[in-house]
């Protein structure tokens, strides 16, 4: 559980260090913004696992 908490804190830190411009207003992976890719790969898998 400690490893999961540390990973979550690391993700939150990395996101908080970036501006909205960097996260959502410029393509990073094809047409997708960095913030969208982060969102896609973090919260939805947990929501699906809980379902």
Secondary structure by P-SEA (a helix, b strand, c coil): caaaaaaaaaaaaaaaaccccccccccccccccaaaaaaaaccaaaaaaac
